[in-house]
Amino acid sequence: MVGVWAASPRHASSKAKLSWPKSIPDQVQAVRESLERQPGPASTEQIARQFKRARTDRVQELLETLSTLGQVRSMDDGRFMI
């Protein structure tokens, strides 16, 4: 079964970092989509590490904005989830 796991597209693509979008609307969408792909709650750092050149403070701001808009849930421990 090791060969099946290694060939899985989900695992293969999880290693490659995504480009950080330039526009704010695209950043919001990218952060939300990244959080949707998480199996559970994720920290700001976990989301930021998925992108090239994404600043943690910017990702935190976007996650807080999405939470205020009711698009994501903020957990007591500082993580976020859909």
Secondary structure, DSSP 8 states (H G I E B T S, - for coil): -HHHHHH-HHHHHTSS-EE--SSHHHHHHHHHHHHHTSSS-B-HHHHHTTEET--HHHHHHHHHHHHHTTSSEE-TTS-EE-
